[in-house]
Amino acid sequence: MSSGFLSRTEIEGRGRGLVASQPLKAGQIVLRDSPIILYSTLPLINQSSLATTCNKYCANCFRTLSSSSTSVVPCPCCSHHHVFCTQNCLSAALASSHSPWVCQALSRLRDCPSLLLEQPVEHQVQARFLVAAYHLALVSPSQFQILLSLEGTPDATDTTTAQFLHSLISSLCPPPSPLLTYGIYPNASFFNHDCLPNACRFDYVDTAPDRNTDIIVRMIHDVPQGREICLSYFPVNENYASRQRRLMEDYGFTCHCDRCNVEANWSDHENDDDDLVQEEEEEEEEEEDDEGDELMDEDNHDQMVPCQGQGDTDFPHAYFFLRYMCDRENCWGTLAPLPPKDNGIPSNVMECNVCGNLKNDQVTNANGAEDELSVDD
């Protein structure tokens, strides 16, 4: 992929990635991407607690359906499983993602609960993906080739799952020829991860007037030409051990970004520090409180507060959390400026990519007061 803002390239040790083709400004929209596949994250065999969840979202555009809405339209073939916000959405789905074959295939899988009840929920969701991918191959071979091109290094260890899913899909009748939600975004798929990203993605499923399933990627701060543009694959507040475990389990790699290199040193010495403290406590129990103050509080460490006594040289990324992390309770979203104004002047209004909260761009000074940043900052 090559555009006016981003270029796709091979990056040593990281595979394919996207780099800035020109200097980029904070808040600048560098990508808007549409999905080639959309499918529900709900299991095929719904438990009683999930039985009504399917009817809370449009099965085509995935907007949240109001309980008072009178325009909701059920699928004529599987009305108890899929509903649509308007007749237009139903018509669009029947001609594309929810064709008669897809509807029949999903219904067939639901009608055979013995195949799925003993399987993990993720296998049921993977079956949804395979049905959607099979259908894409028939209705749009060119889009299916794009989907195949996104595949990374396959995991050859989980053969049991692959065999189960193959037998499950093989049991479905072949389609006639011709013929909260996951999406496969062919361009955004090339963004690599960084634990301190320089861009973040925004979704406007329930508010965008059209193309509401698109994702929009905006710059968090200015970036020079040639710099790789990275997203964080999860909230940035997670601690080092949690991030590394999640990246290995979900994505199959170990992160060596600048932040992780700094925090790895903390992790390397944590056990040594604990042993030292235990010895000191045994010798001088009366100093227990003082020694405890010298150690990092575990809860603070989880929220990325540096050890007591460590300065900015030991934790050079503290500014990111001060300026770019949403401060609303239990949000942990990332803030990015709104797009620059028509005259090119950067916006000083920051938007959270999780809760959508807007706030003026401010930092806290040494006295604890908040100073509004100038445009040049």
C-alpha positions, 0 to 999 in steps of 0.5 A, spaced: 500 500 500 502 506 498 498 513 499 500 520 500 501 519 508 503 512 509 507 507 505 508 499 506 515 497 507 519 491 510 521 493 517 527 488 520 525 484 525 518 486 525 515 484 518 511 489 514 509 495 517 507 502 515 511 508 515 510 516 514 511 518 507 511 525 509 512 529 515 505 528 519 501 533 524 498 531 531 491 530 529 492 528 522 487 523 519 492 518 515 488 512 514 480 511 513 479 503 512 473 499 510 472 492 512 472 486 507 469 482 512 465 483 518 462 478 523 459 477 530 463 476 536 457 472 539 458 464 540 453 461 535 450 457 540 447 463 545 447 461 552 441 464 556 444 470 558 446 472 551 440 470 548 437 477 547 444 480 545 443 478 538 437 483 537 441 489 540 445 490 534 443 491 527 446 484 523 449 489 517 451 495 520 452 493 527 449 500 530 446 499 537 438 498 536 434 502 541 429 499 545 424 504 542 425 503 535 419 501 530 424 500 524 427 494 526 426 488 521 428 481 522 431 476 517 425 472 513 429 466 514 432 466 521 428 472 525 430 469 532 437 470 530 438 476 526 435 483 526 436 489 522 435 497 523 432 498 517 429 495 510 435 498 507 440 494 511 436 488 510 436 488 503 444 490 503 445 484 507 441 479 503 445 481 497 452 481 501 454 479 508 448 475 509 446 472 503 441 466 503 447 461 503 450 464 509 444 464 513 443 457 511 450 455 514 449 459 520 442 456 522 445 449 520 451 450 525 446 452 530 441 446 529 447 442 531 449 444 538 452 437 539 458 439 534 459 446 538 457 445 545 463 442 548 468 447 544 471 453 547 467 460 545 473 462 540 472 456 536 464 458 535 467 465 533 472 462 528 467 458 525 463 465 523 469 467 520 470 461 516 463 462 513 464 469 512 471 468 508 468 462 504 462 466 502 467 472 500 471 467 496 465 466 492 462 473 491 469 477 490 475 473 489 479 479 488 477 481 495 478 474 498 486 474 495 487 480 499 484 477 505 489 471 504 495 476 503 494 479 510 496 472 513 502 472 517 506 466 519 501 460 520 501 457 527 502 449 526 502 447 533 494 448 534 492 442 529 486 440 533 483 446 532 484 446 525 481 439 524 475 441 528 474 447 524 475 444 517 470 438 519 465 443 521 465 447 515 466 441 511 459 439 513 455 445 510 452 444 504 456 448 499 453 455 496 450 455 490 455 458 484 455 464 483 453 467 489 461 487 538 463 485 531 470 483 528 472 486 522 478 485 517 481 491 515 486 490 509 490 496 510 490 498 517 492 490 518 499 493 516 500 497 522 505 494 527 504 495 535 508 499 540 506 500 547 507 507 546 504 509 539 504 515 535 497 514 532 490 511 534 484 508 531 477 511 532 470 507 531 464 511 530 459 505 529 453 509 532 454 516 530 457 516 523 452 517 518 455 513 513 460 508 512 459 507 520 464 500 520 470 504 517 476 505 522 479 512 522 487 512 524 489 519 527 496 521 529 497 522 536 503 527 535 507 530 530 512 525 526 517 526 521 518 523 514 520 515 514 518 514 522 514 508 522 507 509 524 504 504 530 498 503 534 497 499 541 493 493 540 490 494 547 490 500 552 497 503 554 496 502 561 497 495 562 504 493 565 510 490 562 508 483 564 501 483 562 503 486 555 508 481 554 504 475 556 498 478 552 502 479 545 505 472 545 498 469 547 494 473 542 499 475 537 505 471 537 511 475 538 515 479 544 515 486 544 522 490 544 519 497 543 523 503 547 518 502 553 519 495 554 526 495 554 526 500 559 521 496 563 524 490 562 530 492 567 525 494 572 522 486 572 529 484 572 531 487 579 524 486 582 525 479 585 532 481 587 529 487 591 524 482 594 529 478 597 533 484 599 527 487 603 526 480 606 533 479 609 533 486 611 526 485 615 528 479 618 534 483 621 531 489 623 523 489 623 523 496 626 525 499 619 519 495 615 515 501 614 521 505 611 524 499 607 517 498 604 517 506 602 523 504 598 519 499 594 514 500 588 507 499 590 504 493 586 498 497 584 502 503 582 506 499 578 500 496 574 498 503 572 505 505 570 507 509 576 515 509 576 519 506 582 520 511 588 527 515 587 527 514 579 527 520 575 525 521 568 532 518 565 529 511 568 522 513 566 523 517 559 515 516 557 512 519 563 510 525 559 506 520 554 501 518 560 500 525 563 498 528 556 495 522 552 492 517 556 484 519 558 483 520 565 476 518 566 475 513 571 476 506 568 477 508 561 484 507 559 483 510 552 488 514 548 487 521 547 489 524 540 487 531 537 481 533 533 483 533 525 487 540 524 482 546 522 481 548 515 487 553 515 492 548 517 492 550 525 492 544 529 486 543 534 488 543 542 482 539 543 483 532 545 478 526 543 479 519 547 478 513 542 475 509 547 469 513 551 469 519 546 470 524 551 473 531 549 478 535 553 482 541 552 490 540 551 493 541 558 499 539 562 500 539 569 506 544 572 510 542 577 506 546 582 500 541 580 496 546 577 494 545 570 497 550 564 493 550 557 498 548 552 499 553 546 498 551 539 506 551 538 506 545 543 
